[in-house]
Amino acid sequence: MGLDELAQHLSNPAHIGLNEELAKKLRVASADATRGRLMAQLEGDHAHLGVYLLACFVVDDTDFWGDGEIYWWSIPALVTSGGKVHKDPLVGLPSGAPPHKCGSLEWMTNLSLAKPPLLAVIPPSDEVESCVIRLAFYDDDGAKADLPKALSAGLEALAEVSSAELSGSDQIILPVRDAIWKSLRAEQDDILVDQDVALRRGEVVRFGRGMIGSVVNAMARIYYFVRDEKQTQQFGPVALHKGQTETVKFDQPMKSGGRLALFARGADVSCATFGDLNTDLPFQNRIIEARNEVSLESGFHVTGTGPAKLVAFYTPA
């Protein structure tokens, strides 16, 4: 997203679980005011980083008969130097999606590769040490999960959190998680994933900028992407069929030090240049080397072995 689109997203009055009263309590401003606040955060050459939920592969939906009904939710928090944290609508609000039918060994098809859900926004501030996101995926076994109602409960809990500087991400995540969990009566449901994902500043790659990360266990595999909101370019998603070849090329040439991230879901995708993509390894992260610049001027090829969707991201150094 550009800054304008990011501001529109962060100020969206139709955000799941949000209403006018909660928007006031949480200081969710208009798009113009939000854009102004985002611009005020800009420092040096760095831009905002957006953390996006790219995909979920359900290994075991826990249902013996038929497909499961999978719902998810997330809670973001930023940790500054000294382990301190404070709530801020510019980080992004808790989010989620209602139950979606998905069986074991299947991809969740309600997660868009073109416009993946935004989980968190990391400002270009030297004060931020880490971004912590609670990610939760559950198989709905009891009464049908009412995600809008549960997210409203979570946002109410967030509104009650002190605006003062707090000690640790748990001071934000735990009360919000507890409110969502209780509203969903999630003790009746089966946990696929319910854990914190921590993105740290790092000395070389800032918060995994331009790269795909994952959370993997015996029940599910979750994939997310860290996008530079100013510089990252996107190719696709494109639909591939058996024997179909596409040329992956971006608006600007790939240069030494730039980061390339590839992701595909569905059938295997062959990529001789950077490595094949399959269900067990659906993504590749690569740093472009100087010796490859000339050969990549015209892009590179990917070929489908069956129905698949592929998306690629390039982030300059």
N, C-alpha and C positions, 0 to 999 in steps of 0.2 A: 504494500500500500504506500502511496505518497502521504505527505503530512495531512492534506485535506481529507483523504479517505480515512486515515487513521482517526482524525478528529471526529468525523461522522460516526465511525464505529463506536468510539468511546462515549459519545454523547447520545447514542441511540435510545430514544424513550421506549422502544419496543423490545429492549433487551429482555431475555427470558426472566420472568420473576419480578421485573421492575415495574413500579407504578409511580405516579406523580409524587405521592407523599414520600416514598422511599428515595426517589431521585433527589428530593430536597434534603433529606437527612444525610445522604451520602455525598452531597455536593457535586452531583453530576450536572455539569453546566451545558450551555448551548454549544453547538458545533463551532461557532466563531470564537467563543470564549475558550473552549477547549483547545482550539488551534493556537490561540495566543499563548496559552499556558505551555503547550508543547514547544512552541518556538522559543519561549523563555528558558527552556531546559537545554537548548542546544549549546554545546561546548566544543570548540576546536573543530577538528575534521570528523568527529564521530557523529553518528546518527542514532535514532532510536532503533532498537531491535525488537521485533515482534516474534513471540514464540507461538507457533501454530500446531494444532493437532492434525497430523497428516493422515493417519490411518490406524486401524486396529484389526488385527487378525485374531479371531477367536479360536484358540486351540481346543478348549473344552467348554461348551456352553452349560454344562452340568445337568442338562435335561435328558432323561433316559428316553422319553417319548417325544418326538418332534424337535423343532428348533427352539432355541432359547429366545427370550425377550431382553435384549441388552440395553441398559441405559448408562449414562455417564455424567459426571460432573467434575468441576475443577475449582480450585481456590488459589489465587496468586498472592505472593507477598515478596517484598524487596527487603533485603538485609543490608544495612550500611556498615561502615567501619565500626568496629567495637561490638558487632552483633546486634545492633539496634534496628528496630523496625517501626514503621508507622503506616497507617492506612492512607491510601490516596487513590481516588478514582482513575487517575491517569495510568495506574498500573494495570487497570482492567478489573472488571467485576467478576465474581464467581459466575461460572457458566455451566452449561450442560445440555443434554438432549434427552427426550423421552424414549421409552422402550422401542427397540427396533428388532425385528425378527432376524435372527442370525444363528445358524447352526455351527456345530463343531467343525473345525478346519475350514472356516469360511471368513472372507473379508466383510467387514461392516460397510455396506454400500451407501449408507446415509451420510458418510463423511466425504465431503467434496474435495477433490484434489485441486479444482479450479479456485475455490474460495474456502479453504480450510478454516475451522473455528479458531479464533484468536484466544489464546490462554493467558497471555501476559505481555506487558510492554516494559522493556528495560530502557530507562533514559540514559543518555550519554553523559553520565556523571561519574567522576572519579570516586565519589563517595560510596557508590553501590558496590558491594562485595559479592553478593550472590542474589539469585532469583530462585525462590522456592515455590513450587507448584504442587499442591495436593491433587493427584489424579485418582479418580475412582471409577471403576467399571464394575457393574453388578448385573447378575442375571435375575430378572424379576420373577419371583416365585409366589409371592402372596398377592394381595390386592394390587391392581395395576398402579404402577408408580406414577404419581402426579408430579412431574418435574417442575412445572411452573410454580405450583404451590410450595414445593420444597425449596426452590431457589428463592422464593419470596421470604421464607423463613430464614434462610441463610443470609439474605441481604438485611433483614431485620436485625439479626445477630451482629452482622458487621457494623450496622449503624450504631449499635450499642457499645462497640469497642471504643476505647478512649482514643482521642485524636493526638494524645501526647506520645512521645517517643517511648516505645516498649522494648522489653528485653527478649528478643527472639521471635522467629516466625510463628511459633506455636501460639503466641498471644493473639494472633489473628486467625490462624488456620483452625485451631481446635474448637473454639466456640462456634465458628461458622460451620465446620464439618459436623459438629454435634447437632446443630439445629437442622441441617439438611437430613442427616441420618435419621433423626427422630421423626421428622415429618414424613419421610419415606417408609418408616417402619422397616428399615433395611435389615433388621435382625431376622426377618422372614426370608430374605433374599440371599443368594450365593455370591460371595466375593470373587471377582476375577482379578482385580487390581484395586488396592486402596493404599497408596503410599505417597511420600513426598519425593519429588524430583528436584534436585538442586543443580542449578547452572551457576558455575563460579566464574569470576572474572578471568582468571588465568593470566599467564605471563606472555603467551604468544597469540592465542586465539581468544578474543574477548567473548565470553559466554557462549562459546561454540558458534560464533557468527558464521553464517553461510553453510552450516552443516546440519545433517540429520542425526538425531539421537534416538535412543530406544529404551523402553522398559519391557523386560522380557521375564516371564515366569512360566510355570507349567500350564497356566490357564489362558493366558492372552499375551499378545505382543503389541505394544503401543509404539507408534512412531511419531516424532515431532520434528519441526524444522525451525531454525533460528534465522530469521530474515532481517537483513539490513534494509530498513524501510526507505533508504535513499538510494542505495546502490545495487541491491540484488535484482537480477533479471530472471525472468521465468520463461521457459519453453514448455508449451502444452498447458494442460494435459492433452495427449493424443491417444486415440483408440487404435490399437494394433490388432491385426488378425494374422493367421498363420501365413508365414512367408512374406508379410508386408515389411518393407524397409522404410524408415524415416531418417532424415538428416537432422540432427540436433545442432542448431546454430542460433547464436544470440545476436542482439543488435550491435554489440561491440565485440571485438576479438578477445579471445581468452589469452591473458598475459601471465607471465611468471608470477607465482605467488597467489594468484587468484584461486578461489575455491569453487569446485564443481560438486554438486550433489545431484544424484540420480535416484529416482524411486519408481518402482513399478508394482502393480498388484494384478493378479490374475495369472495367466500362463507365463512361462519363462520368457525372458527377453534377452536376446543375444547382443552383446556389445564387445566387439573384439578390442576396442581401444582401451576401455576402462574396466572390463569385467562383466560377466553375465549377471542378470538379476533373476531371482527365483523366490519362491515362498519362504525358504529358510534364510535367504539373504536378499531381501527386496530393495536394498539401497546400497549405494557406493558414495563415499566421500573421497575426493581427490584434490591434491594441491597441484596446480599446473606448474610444470617445470619449463625452464627456458628452452630446452632442447625440443620441446613439443609445440612451441608457439607456431612455427611455420606450418606444420602438418595439420594444425587445428584451425587454420585461417578459414577453411571452407566448412568447418563443423566436423562432426563424426556421425557414424551410422549406427542405428539400432534396428534389430529385426525381431519380429514377434514369432513365437512358435505356436500361438493360439490366441484367443481373445485376451487382451490385456490393456491396461491403461498406464501410460508413462508420463512423468513430469520431471523436468530438470531445472536446476537453479544454478546461476553463475554469480558469484560475488567477487568483485575485484579486490585486490590486496589493499 
